[in-house]
Amino acid sequence: MTQQPYGEDPPSLRKSLGVVDGVAIAASSTAATTSIGIGLGVTAGVVGLHLPAIMLLAFLPILGIAGAYSRLNRVEPNAGNGYVWVGRSLTPWLGFLVGWVNIVATVAFLAYTTAVTGSAMLQLAGEAGLHRVAGLVLDPGSTAQTTAVGIVVLVAVTLTAVTGVKTAARLQSGLLVFEYVVLLGFCGYGIVTGPHPFRLSWFDPFAIPSASALAQGLLLSVFCYWGFEAAFTVNEEVRDPRDASRAGLITLVTMLGLFLLGSVAFQRVLSEQELAGHGAQGLAFFGDRLASQPLAALPLVALMFSAVASLQAGVIPTARGMFAMSRDRTLGPVWSKVSARYGTPATGTLLIGALATAVAALALVIPRLADMIMATVNAVGIVVALSYALTALAAAARFRGLLREDWRQGIRAVVLPSLSAAALLTLGGYLAWSFYTSTDHFEVSADNGWFLLLTPALMIASGFLAAAWAKWVRKSPYFRTGHGTDADAPQLLATSN
């Protein structure tokens, strides 16, 4: 390992990636197969048979967020992305918060995906006729069993991620090809042969039962899109910074198509009760409805591959975000150690895997996998919406001079990100309020509003505490250099075209 002392030129990462590599990493991080196989069932439990509507509606603010990421990346490619951009354009405190909540949200996501991976593997074992090991009945709905199996996989993919994003991207590209072939084949067949009639009301957001259901459904859908920005976390390792922007946008549009295809296919094949009632086993149930064994197991294999790729894709951007924060001394120096052999933040990558393993073990307090999934998705949805909104506001602040220079560019660079940020902040705030007013007691349960609100509240509060430590104990220069750069925005954009 090599590490530059504070005060010298910061360490850098090895440039080796192109657009295809970025798409593979971002698509794996978004994990369309996992989102379709699990996220659609969770969301259907909230919005009913209006999955296409909610996926389309959530895409609109996310598209504005993607535009903000793309423009900011063009003028300042940095592994810390939102952490750096928000810190410079708004305030270092909010910039640090963006970096922090992305870290803790991804660690929570890795713990969730660890259990999902284990569940898929136990389901596959059951399909193969293996229902008991050493007297233990295998249960894909048990958080303890699924976490134990998933941790083994998490360790393996973390070790692979240490060797570099090029190796990881190649592995993920192979997994993605298989996933998408299976997903497109089964969903296409389901749309054609499903017993339930197609209805235009599926695309009507006004038919969603209530305002709270709409808000929660939108944030759950935002969670499904979350991950496209992973392409921007490796922007220091691409040969051309614009490749990261292209990869992020290509991934986002691809996810929209896949989510709409999956939404319609699931609603053509499954009833509302079936769709909402199978949780982590929804994709396996969908496959059984469309084919007999062994073909019916293919969606389950695709889910397992998606979860494995998502684990690795979650480790990679988190380690690089912490690498960027460590360079600014907002985190400890261990996170900016670069492997002399692989040119990656290897120590940080290993530590992220260890943290995710610890959080996965803590999640055992929720015995049912379905409840753990619901609690995690709600918590991560709120903090991701906050992170996206702050990044969009950073873009609006940084490029506001374009409203005077070129009003057309100003609308795209300032107005649209501002509207997206306002929408996400309103949704997150409304959902937090609905959680708070939904109960009068605390209980560790996925249907207890105070419990659902506690996790994102702790994530955000811990971010401000960590920022205070970085400012006054570590004495990070980041908190003295977070200046806005509005004055040079038009020139920066012009030279980056």
PyMOL commands that set and color helices and strands:
alter all, ss='L'
color gray80, all
select helices_A, chain A and resi 19-30+32-47+51-75+82-89+92-127+143-162+165-193+200-203+205-207+211-225+230-233+241-269+272-277+279-290+295-327+333-336+346-365+369-398+402-405+407-437+449-472+477-480+486-496
alter helices_A, ss='H'
color red, helices_A
select strands_A, chain A and resi 132-133+136-137
alter strands_A, ss='S'
color yellow, strands_A
deselect
rebuild
show_as cartoon
